[in-house]
Amino acid sequence: MSTFDVDSRVTFHHDLEIMEVDFSEFSFSNSSDVNSVYDAIERRIAETGRKWYFMVNYRGTRIDPDAWFQYALRGKNINVASSLGSVRFDPREPTRAEIMKRARTDDFNPNLVSTRDEAVERILVMKRESAVAH
């Protein structure tokens, strides 16, 4: 696993209520890698004491088959515990295909878009929809 520097890869945009995670060019080889990264992200979220809209950059991310189960489990758990909604952007094959497959089997909206700007716009739409619902 390449080093995941949580300080440079996790950014909180307080004005937008967005936590941006940059998984670009990062490789998850096994469940130990997944747990290490997600533990660091969860610590950062806990420090804020609040929930966030998640925006995840998947450009060039590689998740090996041995890591996918744990990756999906930790992702689901962090979303349930700490997310107001999630948008993922710039996934390439085979990551895109695996996200779509897991979205069908785990029944969740993958909210996949191509660019960061589209991800921000999608979150703004989610926020407006949430405000109307309340």
N, CA, C and O atoms as CSV, one atom per row, in Angstrom:
chain,resi,resn,atom,element,x,y,z
A,1,MET,N,N,0.845,-1.177,0.000
A,1,MET,CA,C,0.000,0.000,0.000
A,1,MET,C,C,0.887,1.235,0.000
A,1,MET,O,O,1.868,1.318,0.739
A,2,SER,N,N,0.523,2.183,-0.837
A,2,SER,CA,C,1.187,3.466,-0.751
A,2,SER,C,C,0.655,4.171,0.493
A,2,SER,O,O,-0.426,3.843,0.981
A,3,THR,N,N,1.392,5.113,0.992
A,3,THR,CA,C,1.000,5.792,2.219
A,3,THR,C,C,-0.213,6.691,1.979
A,3,THR,O,O,-0.259,7.453,1.013
A,4,PHE,N,N,-1.173,6.588,2.861
A,4,PHE,CA,C,-2.355,7.431,2.808
A,4,PHE,C,C,-2.166,8.544,3.818
A,4,PHE,O,O,-2.319,8.327,5.020
A,5,ASP,N,N,-1.837,9.728,3.344
A,5,ASP,CA,C,-1.640,10.886,4.207
A,5,ASP,C,C,-2.992,11.558,4.417
A,5,ASP,O,O,-3.450,12.333,3.578
A,6,VAL,N,N,-3.617,11.256,5.533
A,6,VAL,CA,C,-4.972,11.733,5.790
A,6,VAL,C,C,-5.039,13.259,5.762
A,6,VAL,O,O,-6.066,13.818,5.378
A,7,ASP,N,N,-3.976,13.937,6.157
A,7,ASP,CA,C,-3.993,15.402,6.179
A,7,ASP,C,C,-4.042,16.007,4.781
A,7,ASP,O,O,-4.624,17.074,4.589
A,8,SER,N,N,-3.438,15.339,3.807
A,8,SER,CA,C,-3.479,15.876,2.448
A,8,SER,C,C,-4.595,15.262,1.607
A,8,SER,O,O,-4.948,15.809,0.562
A,9,ARG,N,N,-5.157,14.132,2.047
A,9,ARG,CA,C,-6.168,13.442,1.250
A,9,ARG,C,C,-7.599,13.594,1.758
A,9,ARG,O,O,-8.542,13.185,1.080
A,10,VAL,N,N,-7.767,14.169,2.926
A,10,VAL,CA,C,-9.113,14.411,3.462
A,10,VAL,C,C,-9.238,15.900,3.754
A,10,VAL,O,O,-8.487,16.463,4.550
A,11,THR,N,N,-10.207,16.521,3.088
A,11,THR,CA,C,-10.416,17.959,3.229
A,11,THR,C,C,-11.867,18.212,3.610
A,11,THR,O,O,-12.788,17.650,3.016
A,12,PHE,N,N,-12.052,19.054,4.596
A,12,PHE,CA,C,-13.393,19.445,5.010
A,12,PHE,C,C,-13.687,20.834,4.452
A,12,PHE,O,O,-12.983,21.801,4.744
A,13,HIS,N,N,-14.736,20.909,3.648
A,13,HIS,CA,C,-15.205,22.180,3.097
A,13,HIS,C,C,-16.399,22.597,3.948
A,13,HIS,O,O,-17.544,22.271,3.637
A,14,HIS,N,N,-16.113,23.316,5.017
A,14,HIS,CA,C,-17.142,23.651,6.006
A,14,HIS,C,C,-18.299,24.437,5.408
A,14,HIS,O,O,-19.452,24.199,5.766
A,15,ASP,N,N,-18.016,25.363,4.508
A,15,ASP,CA,C,-19.070,26.187,3.924
A,15,ASP,C,C,-20.051,25.370,3.092
A,15,ASP,O,O,-21.207,25.764,2.938
A,16,LEU,N,N,-19.603,24.233,2.550
A,16,LEU,CA,C,-20.465,23.378,1.723
A,16,LEU,C,C,-20.949,22.124,2.451
A,16,LEU,O,O,-21.760,21.371,1.912
A,17,GLU,N,N,-20.458,21.895,3.674
A,17,GLU,CA,C,-20.756,20.688,4.452
A,17,GLU,C,C,-20.224,19.430,3.757
A,17,GLU,O,O,-20.828,18.362,3.857
A,18,ILE,N,N,-19.101,19.556,3.059
A,18,ILE,CA,C,-18.548,18.442,2.288
A,18,ILE,C,C,-17.217,17.992,2.887
A,18,ILE,O,O,-16.342,18.798,3.201
A,19,MET,N,N,-17.102,16.670,3.033
A,19,MET,CA,C,-15.814,16.069,3.318
A,19,MET,C,C,-15.345,15.448,2.000
A,19,MET,O,O,-15.996,14.556,1.457
A,20,GLU,N,N,-14.227,15.926,1.502
A,20,GLU,CA,C,-13.677,15.414,0.250
A,20,GLU,C,C,-12.551,14.438,0.566
A,20,GLU,O,O,-11.617,14.763,1.300
A,21,VAL,N,N,-12.654,13.239,0.001
A,21,VAL,CA,C,-11.616,12.227,0.170
A,21,VAL,C,C,-10.975,11.979,-1.188
A,21,VAL,O,O,-11.659,11.721,-2.178
A,22,ASP,N,N,-9.669,12.061,-1.217
A,22,ASP,CA,C,-8.916,11.874,-2.453
A,22,ASP,C,C,-8.236,10.499,-2.446
A,22,ASP,O,O,-7.177,10.316,-1.846
A,23,PHE,N,N,-8.873,9.541,-3.128
A,23,PHE,CA,C,-8.290,8.217,-3.294
A,23,PHE,C,C,-7.534,8.121,-4.618
A,23,PHE,O,O,-7.139,7.026,-5.018
A,24,SER,N,N,-7.326,9.242,-5.303
A,24,SER,CA,C,-6.703,9.202,-6.632
A,24,SER,C,C,-5.311,8.570,-6.568
A,24,SER,O,O,-4.511,8.841,-5.673
A,25,GLU,N,N,-5.065,7.718,-7.558
A,25,GLU,CA,C,-3.771,7.036,-7.701
A,25,GLU,C,C,-3.385,6.242,-6.448
A,25,GLU,O,O,-2.202,6.029,-6.184
A,26,PHE,N,N,-4.373,5.813,-5.692
A,26,PHE,CA,C,-4.116,5.045,-4.473
A,26,PHE,C,C,-4.520,3.600,-4.698
A,26,PHE,O,O,-5.470,3.323,-5.430
A,27,SER,N,N,-3.805,2.683,-4.073
A,27,SER,CA,C,-4.096,1.252,-4.211
A,27,SER,C,C,-4.418,0.638,-2.861
A,27,SER,O,O,-3.690,0.814,-1.884
A,28,PHE,N,N,-5.532,-0.090,-2.832
A,28,PHE,CA,C,-5.899,-0.902,-1.679
A,28,PHE,C,C,-5.600,-2.346,-2.053
A,28,PHE,O,O,-6.242,-2.897,-2.948
A,29,SER,N,N,-4.645,-2.960,-1.388
A,29,SER,CA,C,-4.243,-4.326,-1.736
A,29,SER,C,C,-4.969,-5.387,-0.929
A,29,SER,O,O,-5.189,-6.494,-1.420
A,30,ASN,N,N,-5.344,-5.063,0.303
A,30,ASN,CA,C,-5.956,-6.057,1.180
A,30,ASN,C,C,-6.786,-5.354,2.251
A,30,ASN,O,O,-6.836,-4.125,2.300
A,31,SER,N,N,-7.428,-6.133,3.098
A,31,SER,CA,C,-8.297,-5.550,4.113
A,31,SER,C,C,-7.524,-4.750,5.152
A,31,SER,O,O,-8.076,-3.820,5.740
A,32,SER,N,N,-6.281,-5.081,5.388
A,32,SER,CA,C,-5.474,-4.299,6.317
A,32,SER,C,C,-5.276,-2.872,5.799
A,32,SER,O,O,-5.347,-1.915,6.570
A,33,ASP,N,N,-5.029,-2.730,4.503
A,33,ASP,CA,C,-4.924,-1.400,3.885
A,33,ASP,C,C,-6.221,-0.632,4.067
A,33,ASP,O,O,-6.218,0.534,4.461
A,34,VAL,N,N,-7.323,-1.299,3.777
A,34,VAL,CA,C,-8.645,-0.670,3.880
A,34,VAL,C,C,-8.887,-0.191,5.305
A,34,VAL,O,O,-9.285,0.955,5.520
A,35,ASN,N,N,-8.650,-1.062,6.271
A,35,ASN,CA,C,-8.901,-0.703,7.664
A,35,ASN,C,C,-8.035,0.463,8.114
A,35,ASN,O,O,-8.517,1.347,8.822
A,36,SER,N,N,-6.785,0.483,7.723
A,36,SER,CA,C,-5.886,1.566,8.091
A,36,SER,C,C,-6.390,2.910,7.568
A,36,SER,O,O,-6.416,3.896,8.305
A,37,VAL,N,N,-6.787,2.947,6.311
A,37,VAL,CA,C,-7.278,4.184,5.703
A,37,VAL,C,C,-8.598,4.614,6.339
A,37,VAL,O,O,-8.755,5.774,6.718
A,38,TYR,N,N,-9.535,3.697,6.456
A,38,TYR,CA,C,-10.831,4.061,7.013
A,38,TYR,C,C,-10.749,4.437,8.488
A,38,TYR,O,O,-11.502,5.298,8.943
A,39,ASP,N,N,-9.851,3.811,9.240
A,39,ASP,CA,C,-9.653,4.213,10.636
A,39,ASP,C,C,-9.205,5.672,10.702
A,39,ASP,O,O,-9.695,6.439,11.531
A,40,ALA,N,N,-8.271,6.054,9.825
A,40,ALA,CA,C,-7.776,7.439,9.804
A,40,ALA,C,C,-8.888,8.412,9.417
A,40,ALA,O,O,-9.025,9.475,10.023
A,41,ILE,N,N,-9.677,8.049,8.411
A,41,ILE,CA,C,-10.782,8.917,7.988
A,41,ILE,C,C,-11.814,9.054,9.102
A,41,ILE,O,O,-12.293,10.155,9.371
A,42,GLU,N,N,-12.156,7.955,9.746
A,42,GLU,CA,C,-13.136,8.008,10.833
A,42,GLU,C,C,-12.648,8.870,11.990
A,42,GLU,O,O,-13.441,9.581,12.608
A,43,ARG,N,N,-11.355,8.815,12.290
A,43,ARG,CA,C,-10.806,9.672,13.356
A,43,ARG,C,C,-10.981,11.147,12.992
A,43,ARG,O,O,-11.372,11.956,13.834
A,44,ARG,N,N,-10.691,11.490,11.741
A,44,ARG,CA,C,-10.827,12.886,11.298
A,44,ARG,C,C,-12.285,13.336,11.380
A,44,ARG,O,O,-12.564,14.452,11.819
A,45,ILE,N,N,-13.210,12.483,10.966
A,45,ILE,CA,C,-14.633,12.841,11.049
A,45,ILE,C,C,-15.038,13.025,12.510
A,45,ILE,O,O,-15.725,13.990,12.847
A,46,ALA,N,N,-14.617,12.113,13.371
A,46,ALA,CA,C,-14.968,12.193,14.794
A,46,ALA,C,C,-14.483,13.506,15.409
A,46,ALA,O,O,-15.151,14.073,16.273
A,47,GLU,N,N,-13.327,13.985,14.965
A,47,GLU,CA,C,-12.794,15.249,15.481
A,47,GLU,C,C,-13.729,16.413,15.174
A,47,GLU,O,O,-13.751,17.395,15.917
A,48,THR,N,N,-14.497,16.322,14.100
A,48,THR,CA,C,-15.405,17.414,13.735
A,48,THR,C,C,-16.698,17.363,14.538
A,48,THR,O,O,-17.346,18.390,14.739
A,49,GLY,N,N,-17.075,16.182,14.994
A,49,GLY,CA,C,-18.294,16.032,15.770
A,49,GLY,C,C,-19.582,16.202,14.978
A,49,GLY,O,O,-20.623,16.523,15.549
A,50,ARG,N,N,-19.520,15.989,13.670
A,50,ARG,CA,C,-20.724,16.176,12.855
A,50,ARG,C,C,-20.729,15.259,11.645
A,50,ARG,O,O,-19.750,14.570,11.361
A,51,LYS,N,N,-21.856,15.264,10.939
A,51,LYS,CA,C,-21.983,14.503,9.694
A,51,LYS,C,C,-21.663,15.418,8.513
A,51,LYS,O,O,-21.733,16.642,8.621
A,52,TRP,N,N,-21.307,14.794,7.375
A,52,TRP,CA,C,-20.879,15.519,6.183
A,52,TRP,C,C,-21.456,14.874,4.933
A,52,TRP,O,O,-21.817,13.697,4.943
A,53,TYR,N,N,-21.541,15.641,3.867
A,53,TYR,CA,C,-21.727,15.062,2.547
A,53,TYR,C,C,-20.348,14.581,2.118
A,53,TYR,O,O,-19.364,15.310,2.236
A,54,PHE,N,N,-20.283,13.360,1.623
A,54,PHE,CA,C,-19.003,12.791,1.204
A,54,PHE,C,C,-18.833,12.967,-0.297
A,54,PHE,O,O,-19.763,12.732,-1.069
A,55,MET,N,N,-17.640,13.380,-0.702
A,55,MET,CA,C,-17.298,13.496,-2.106
A,55,MET,C,C,-15.960,12.767,-2.275
A,55,MET,O,O,-14.956,13.149,-1.673
A,56,VAL,N,N,-15.958,11.711,-3.101
A,56,VAL,CA,C,-14.795,10.834,-3.184
A,56,VAL,C,C,-14.220,10.819,-4.595
A,56,VAL,O,O,-14.920,10.532,-5.566
A,57,ASN,N,N,-12.941,11.131,-4.685
A,57,ASN,CA,C,-12.210,11.125,-5.952
A,57,ASN,C,C,-11.611,9.731,-6.170
A,57,ASN,O,O,-10.778,9.278,-5.386
A,58,TYR,N,N,-12.040,9.062,-7.234
A,58,TYR,CA,C,-11.568,7.716,-7.557
A,58,TYR,C,C,-10.606,7.678,-8.746
A,58,TYR,O,O,-10.326,6.597,-9.263
A,59,ARG,N,N,-10.092,8.828,-9.194
A,59,ARG,CA,C,-9.216,8.833,-10.371
A,59,ARG,C,C,-7.994,7.935,-10.122
A,59,ARG,O,O,-7.189,8.183,-9.224
A,60,GLY,N,N,-7.886,6.910,-10.928
A,60,GLY,CA,C,-6.734,6.010,-10.851
A,60,GLY,C,C,-6.683,5.137,-9.607
A,60,GLY,O,O,-5.642,4.548,-9.316
A,61,THR,N,N,-7.778,5.039,-8.870
A,61,THR,CA,C,-7.810,4.193,-7.671
A,61,THR,C,C,-7.829,2.729,-8.070
A,61,THR,O,O,-8.518,2.343,-9.015
A,62,ARG,N,N,-7.072,1.915,-7.349
A,62,ARG,CA,C,-7.080,0.476,-7.589
A,62,ARG,C,C,-7.455,-0.228,-6.288
A,62,ARG,O,O,-6.852,-0.006,-5.238
A,63,ILE,N,N,-8.466,-1.080,-6.393
A,63,ILE,CA,C,-8.899,-1.876,-5.240
A,63,ILE,C,C,-8.797,-3.334,-5.662
A,63,ILE,O,O,-9.592,-3.820,-6.467
A,64,ASP,N,N,-7.811,-4.018,-5.109
A,64,ASP,CA,C,-7.589,-5.418,-5.474
A,64,ASP,C,C,-8.756,-6.289,-5.028
A,64,ASP,O,O,-9.446,-5.958,-4.064
A,65,PRO,N,N,-8.977,-7.391,-5.718
A,65,PRO,CA,C,-10.082,-8.291,-5.348
A,65,PRO,C,C,-10.075,-8.692,-3.874
A,65,PRO,O,O,-11.139,-8.812,-3.267
A,66,ASP,N,N,-8.897,-8.900,-3.291
A,66,ASP,CA,C,-8.817,-9.283,-1.880
A,66,ASP,C,C,-9.260,-8.167,-0.931
A,66,ASP,O,O,-9.522,-8.425,0.243
A,67,ALA,N,N,-9.345,-6.942,-1.425
A,67,ALA,CA,C,-9.705,-5.814,-0.570
A,67,ALA,C,C,-11.161,-5.388,-0.728
A,67,ALA,O,O,-11.679,-4.657,0.116
A,68,TRP,N,N,-11.837,-5.832,-1.801
A,68,TRP,CA,C,-13.164,-5.302,-2.109
A,68,TRP,C,C,-14.197,-5.557,-1.018
A,68,TRP,O,O,-14.969,-4.654,-0.696
A,69,PHE,N,N,-14.238,-6.735,-0.447
A,69,PHE,CA,C,-15.255,-7.020,0.561
A,69,PHE,C,C,-15.129,-6.047,1.732
A,69,PHE,O,O,-16.113,-5.428,2.135
A,70,GLN,N,N,-13.925,-5.915,2.273
A,70,GLN,CA,C,-13.708,-5.023,3.411
A,70,GLN,C,C,-13.918,-3.570,3.014
A,70,GLN,O,O,-14.454,-2.781,3.792
A,71,TYR,N,N,-13.495,-3.217,1.801
A,71,TYR,CA,C,-13.686,-1.857,1.311
A,71,TYR,C,C,-15.180,-1.511,1.264
A,71,TYR,O,O,-15.586,-0.447,1.732
A,72,ALA,N,N,-15.981,-2.394,0.708
A,72,ALA,CA,C,-17.420,-2.157,0.619
A,72,ALA,C,C,-18.056,-2.090,2.008
A,72,ALA,O,O,-18.911,-1.241,2.260
A,73,LEU,N,N,-17.642,-2.974,2.901
A,73,LEU,CA,C,-18.185,-2.994,4.261
A,73,LEU,C,C,-17.857,-1.710,5.014
A,73,LEU,O,O,-18.739,-1.097,5.615
A,74,ARG,N,N,-16.594,-1.303,4.982
A,74,ARG,CA,C,-16.197,-0.089,5.698
A,74,ARG,C,C,-16.851,1.145,5.076
A,74,ARG,O,O,-17.260,2.064,5.786
A,75,GLY,N,N,-16.945,1.156,3.753
A,75,GLY,CA,C,-17.601,2.276,3.083
A,75,GLY,C,C,-19.056,2.403,3.490
A,75,GLY,O,O,-19.542,3.501,3.759
A,76,LYS,N,N,-19.745,1.277,3.533
A,76,LYS,CA,C,-21.159,1.291,3.937
A,76,LYS,C,C,-21.291,1.757,5.386
A,76,LYS,O,O,-22.151,2.579,5.704
A,77,ASN,N,N,-20.445,1.235,6.252
A,77,ASN,CA,C,-20.515,1.588,7.671
A,77,ASN,C,C,-20.259,3.078,7.904
A,77,ASN,O,O,-20.966,3.711,8.688
A,78,ILE,N,N,-19.263,3.636,7.235
A,78,ILE,CA,C,-18.950,5.057,7.434
A,78,ILE,C,C,-20.060,5.926,6.861
A,78,ILE,O,O,-20.355,6.990,7.405
A,79,ASN,N,N,-20.673,5.489,5.777
A,79,ASN,CA,C,-21.777,6.248,5.205
A,79,ASN,C,C,-22.972,6.266,6.146
A,79,ASN,O,O,-23.584,7.313,6.354
A,80,VAL,N,N,-23.303,5.129,6.708
A,80,VAL,CA,C,-24.439,5.055,7.632
A,80,VAL,C,C,-24.168,5.908,8.874
A,80,VAL,O,O,-25.062,6.608,9.349
A,81,ALA,N,N,-22.961,5.853,9.394
A,81,ALA,CA,C,-22.638,6.534,10.643
A,81,ALA,C,C,-22.400,8.035,10.488
A,81,ALA,O,O,-22.731,8.801,11.393
A,82,SER,N,N,-21.835,8.469,9.365
A,82,SER,CA,C,-21.312,9.834,9.310
A,82,SER,C,C,-21.671,10.645,8.078
A,82,SER,O,O,-21.243,11.794,7.960
A,83,SER,N,N,-22.443,10.083,7.157
A,83,SER,CA,C,-22.675,10.768,5.892
A,83,SER,C,C,-24.096,11.289,5.759
A,83,SER,O,O,-25.061,10.645,6.172
A,84,LEU,N,N,-24.196,12.474,5.170
A,84,LEU,CA,C,-25.486,13.039,4.793
A,84,LEU,C,C,-25.846,12.636,3.367
A,84,LEU,O,O,-26.966,12.870,2.913
A,85,GLY,N,N,-24.892,12.030,2.665
A,85,GLY,CA,C,-25.032,11.601,1.282
A,85,GLY,C,C,-23.646,11.515,0.664
A,85,GLY,O,O,-22.717,12.178,1.125
A,86,SER,N,N,-23.501,10.708,-0.371
A,86,SER,CA,C,-22.190,10.519,-0.988
A,86,SER,C,C,-22.261,10.643,-2.497
A,86,SER,O,O,-23.226,10.217,-3.130
A,87,VAL,N,N,-21.222,11.235,-3.056
A,87,VAL,CA,C,-21.050,11.308,-4.499
A,87,VAL,C,C,-19.614,10.897,-4.807
A,87,VAL,O,O,-18.666,11.329,-4.150
A,88,ARG,N,N,-19.486,10.058,-5.814
A,88,ARG,CA,C,-18.172,9.556,-6.222
A,88,ARG,C,C,-17.884,10.084,-7.621
A,88,ARG,O,O,-18.773,10.155,-8.468
A,89,PHE,N,N,-16.606,10.460,-7.852
A,89,PHE,CA,C,-16.301,10.972,-9.182
A,89,PHE,C,C,-15.015,10.404,-9.751
A,89,PHE,O,O,-14.099,10.006,-9.031
A,90,ASP,N,N,-14.987,10.384,-11.071
A,90,ASP,CA,C,-13.852,9.972,-11.905
A,90,ASP,C,C,-13.400,8.522,-11.703
A,90,ASP,O,O,-12.200,8.250,-11.738
A,91,PRO,N,N,-14.334,7.585,-11.492
A,91,PRO,CA,C,-13.887,6.184,-11.408
A,91,PRO,C,C,-13.603,5.650,-12.806
A,91,PRO,O,O,-14.340,5.934,-13.751
A,92,ARG,N,N,-12.553,4.893,-12.926
A,92,ARG,CA,C,-12.202,4.257,-14.203
A,92,ARG,C,C,-12.410,2.751,-14.053
A,92,ARG,O,O,-12.497,2.218,-12.947
A,93,GLU,N,N,-12.486,2.093,-15.195
A,93,GLU,CA,C,-12.616,0.638,-15.153
A,93,GLU,C,C,-11.330,0.062,-14.559
A,93,GLU,O,O,-10.264,0.616,-14.826
A,94,PRO,N,N,-11.364,-0.994,-13.787
A,94,PRO,CA,C,-12.527,-1.791,-13.388
A,94,PRO,C,C,-13.226,-1.286,-12.119
A,94,PRO,O,O,-14.216,-1.877,-11.687
A,95,THR,N,N,-12.723,-0.203,-11.519
A,95,THR,CA,C,-13.331,0.309,-10.290
A,95,THR,C,C,-14.786,0.699,-10.519
A,95,THR,O,O,-15.645,0.390,-9.693
A,96,ARG,N,N,-15.072,1.375,-11.633
A,96,ARG,CA,C,-16.450,1.776,-11.943
A,96,ARG,C,C,-17.361,0.560,-12.019
A,96,ARG,O,O,-18.453,0.556,-11.452
A,97,ALA,N,N,-16.910,-0.462,-12.717
A,97,ALA,CA,C,-17.730,-1.672,-12.874
A,97,ALA,C,C,-18.011,-2.327,-11.529
A,97,ALA,O,O,-19.124,-2.791,-11.282
A,98,GLU,N,N,-17.022,-2.367,-10.673
A,98,GLU,CA,C,-17.205,-3.000,-9.364
A,98,GLU,C,C,-18.142,-2.174,-8.482
A,98,GLU,O,O,-18.968,-2.739,-7.765
A,99,ILE,N,N,-18.025,-0.859,-8.524
A,99,ILE,CA,C,-18.941,-0.002,-7.759
A,99,ILE,C,C,-20.376,-0.224,-8.237
A,99,ILE,O,O,-21.290,-0.361,-7.423
A,100,MET,N,N,-20.570,-0.258,-9.534
A,100,MET,CA,C,-21.913,-0.469,-10.082
A,100,MET,C,C,-22.460,-1.844,-9.693
A,100,MET,O,O,-23.634,-1.969,-9.346
A,101,LYS,N,N,-21.630,-2.853,-9.748
A,101,LYS,CA,C,-22.053,-4.207,-9.360
A,101,LYS,C,C,-22.474,-4.231,-7.894
A,101,LYS,O,O,-23.516,-4.790,-7.553
A,102,ARG,N,N,-21.673,-3.634,-7.041
A,102,ARG,CA,C,-21.989,-3.622,-5.607
A,102,ARG,C,C,-23.204,-2.757,-5.314
A,102,ARG,O,O,-23.956,-3.048,-4.384
A,103,ALA,N,N,-23.409,-1.703,-6.087
A,103,ALA,CA,C,-24.609,-0.868,-5.904
A,103,ALA,C,C,-25.861,-1.683,-6.175
A,103,ALA,O,O,-26.863,-1.541,-5.475
A,104,ARG,N,N,-25.804,-2.536,-7.189
A,104,ARG,CA,C,-26.961,-3.389,-7.495
A,104,ARG,C,C,-27.176,-4.437,-6.411
A,104,ARG,O,O,-28.309,-4.644,-5.976
A,105,THR,N,N,-26.116,-5.099,-5.969
A,105,THR,CA,C,-26.283,-6.172,-4.989
A,105,THR,C,C,-26.547,-5.641,-3.581
A,105,THR,O,O,-27.241,-6.294,-2.802
A,106,ASP,N,N,-26.005,-4.468,-3.240
A,106,ASP,CA,C,-26.195,-3.896,-1.901
A,106,ASP,C,C,-27.296,-2.849,-1.858
A,106,ASP,O,O,-27.569,-2.269,-0.808
A,107,ASP,N,N,-27.935,-2.605,-3.019
A,107,ASP,CA,C,-29.063,-1.688,-3.128
A,107,ASP,C,C,-28.740,-0.286,-2.597
A,107,ASP,O,O,-29.366,0.186,-1.648
A,108,PHE,N,N,-27.759,0.371,-3.218
A,108,PHE,CA,C,-27.484,1.758,-2.895
A,108,PHE,C,C,-27.243,2.536,-4.182
A,108,PHE,O,O,-26.872,1.967,-5.209
A,109,ASN,N,N,-27.461,3.844,-4.110
A,109,ASN,CA,C,-27.243,4.713,-5.257
A,109,ASN,C,C,-25.758,5.062,-5.307
A,109,ASN,O,O,-25.250,5.708,-4.391
A,110,PRO,N,N,-25.057,4.647,-6.359
A,110,PRO,CA,C,-23.620,4.909,-6.398
A,110,PRO,C,C,-23.270,6.378,-6.614
A,110,PRO,O,O,-22.148,6.794,-6.325
A,111,ASN,N,N,-24.228,7.177,-7.123
A,111,ASN,CA,C,-23.962,8.589,-7.366
A,111,ASN,C,C,-22.601,8.797,-8.017
A,111,ASN,O,O,-21.756,9.522,-7.491
A,112,LEU,N,N,-22.396,8.165,-9.150
A,112,LEU,CA,C,-21.146,8.290,-9.898
A,112,LEU,C,C,-21.266,9.404,-10.926
A,112,LEU,O,O,-22.219,9.442,-11.705
A,113,VAL,N,N,-20.306,10.298,-10.923
A,113,VAL,CA,C,-20.230,11.353,-11.921
A,113,VAL,C,C,-18.796,11.404,-12.453
A,113,VAL,O,O,-17.894,10.771,-11.905
A,114,SER,N,N,-18.608,12.156,-13.511
A,114,SER,CA,C,-17.304,12.157,-14.176
A,114,SER,C,C,-16.288,13.125,-13.586
A,114,SER,O,O,-15.091,12.838,-13.571
A,115,THR,N,N,-16.760,14.274,-13.098
A,115,THR,CA,C,-15.811,15.301,-12.664
A,115,THR,C,C,-16.111,15.785,-11.248
A,115,THR,O,O,-17.188,15.552,-10.701
A,116,ARG,N,N,-15.132,16.457,-10.683
A,116,ARG,CA,C,-15.285,17.038,-9.358
A,116,ARG,C,C,-16.388,18.095,-9.367
A,116,ARG,O,O,-17.201,18.148,-8.445
A,117,ASP,N,N,-16.422,18.933,-10.401
A,117,ASP,CA,C,-17.461,19.967,-10.493
A,117,ASP,C,C,-18.852,19.346,-10.504
A,117,ASP,O,O,-19.768,19.859,-9.860
A,118,GLU,N,N,-19.013,18.242,-11.234
A,118,GLU,CA,C,-20.307,17.547,-11.251
A,118,GLU,C,C,-20.637,16.987,-9.863
A,118,GLU,O,O,-21.796,16.979,-9.450
A,119,ALA,N,N,-19.616,16.523,-9.154
A,119,ALA,CA,C,-19.833,15.982,-7.811
A,119,ALA,C,C,-20.319,17.079,-6.863
A,119,ALA,O,O,-21.258,16.866,-6.095
A,120,VAL,N,N,-19.683,18.247,-6.915
A,120,VAL,CA,C,-20.111,19.355,-6.067
A,120,VAL,C,C,-21.553,19.742,-6.407
A,120,VAL,O,O,-22.371,19.943,-5.509
A,121,GLU,N,N,-21.861,19.846,-7.692
A,121,GLU,CA,C,-23.211,20.212,-8.108
A,121,GLU,C,C,-24.229,19.179,-7.629
A,121,GLU,O,O,-25.316,19.543,-7.180
A,122,ARG,N,N,-23.890,17.906,-7.721
A,122,ARG,CA,C,-24.806,16.851,-7.268
A,122,ARG,C,C,-25.064,16.973,-5.767
A,122,ARG,O,O,-26.192,16.786,-5.310
A,123,ILE,N,N,-24.022,17.287,-5.005
A,123,ILE,CA,C,-24.199,17.458,-3.560
A,123,ILE,C,C,-25.076,18.671,-3.269
A,123,ILE,O,O,-25.920,18.619,-2.375
A,124,LEU,N,N,-24.892,19.748,-4.001
A,124,LEU,CA,C,-25.742,20.925,-3.807
A,124,LEU,C,C,-27.207,20.595,-4.073
A,124,LEU,O,O,-28.093,21.089,-3.375
A,125,VAL,N,N,-27.462,19.766,-5.074
A,125,VAL,CA,C,-28.827,19.303,-5.356
A,125,VAL,C,C,-29.341,18.454,-4.186
A,125,VAL,O,O,-30.482,18.619,-3.753
A,126,MET,N,N,-28.510,17.560,-3.682
A,126,MET,CA,C,-28.913,16.731,-2.548
A,126,MET,C,C,-29.261,17.608,-1.329
A,126,MET,O,O,-30.234,17.343,-0.624
A,127,LYS,N,N,-28.466,18.635,-1.099
A,127,LYS,CA,C,-28.721,19.541,0.023
A,127,LYS,C,C,-30.057,20.275,-0.147
A,127,LYS,O,O,-30.831,20.397,0.802
A,128,ARG,N,N,-30.317,20.759,-1.360
A,128,ARG,CA,C,-31.591,21.446,-1.612
A,128,ARG,C,C,-32.766,20.481,-1.417
A,128,ARG,O,O,-33.779,20.847,-0.822
A,129,GLU,N,N,-32.628,19.263,-1.913
A,129,GLU,CA,C,-33.691,18.263,-1.761
A,129,GLU,C,C,-33.916,17.943,-0.285
A,129,GLU,O,O,-35.056,17.771,0.148
A,130,SER,N,N,-32.846,17.864,0.477
A,130,SER,CA,C,-32.959,17.570,1.899
A,130,SER,C,C,-33.643,18.719,2.642
A,130,SER,O,O,-34.453,18.486,3.539
A,131,ALA,N,N,-33.319,19.948,2.269
A,131,ALA,CA,C,-33.934,21.125,2.917
A,131,ALA,C,C,-35.435,21.172,2.636
A,131,ALA,O,O,-36.215,21.532,3.517
A,132,VAL,N,N,-35.842,20.816,1.430
A,132,VAL,CA,C,-37.265,20.806,1.065
A,132,VAL,C,C,-37.995,19.714,1.844
A,132,VAL,O,O,-39.135,19.907,2.265
A,133,ALA,N,N,-37.342,18.569,2.037
A,133,ALA,CA,C,-37.966,17.448,2.740
A,133,ALA,C,C,-38.193,17.747,4.211
A,133,ALA,O,O,-39.084,17.171,4.835
A,134,HIS,N,N,-37.396,18.638,4.760
A,134,HIS,CA,C,-37.528,18.957,6.186
A,134,HIS,C,C,-38.355,20.168,6.299
A,134,HIS,O,O,-38.612,20.639,7.407
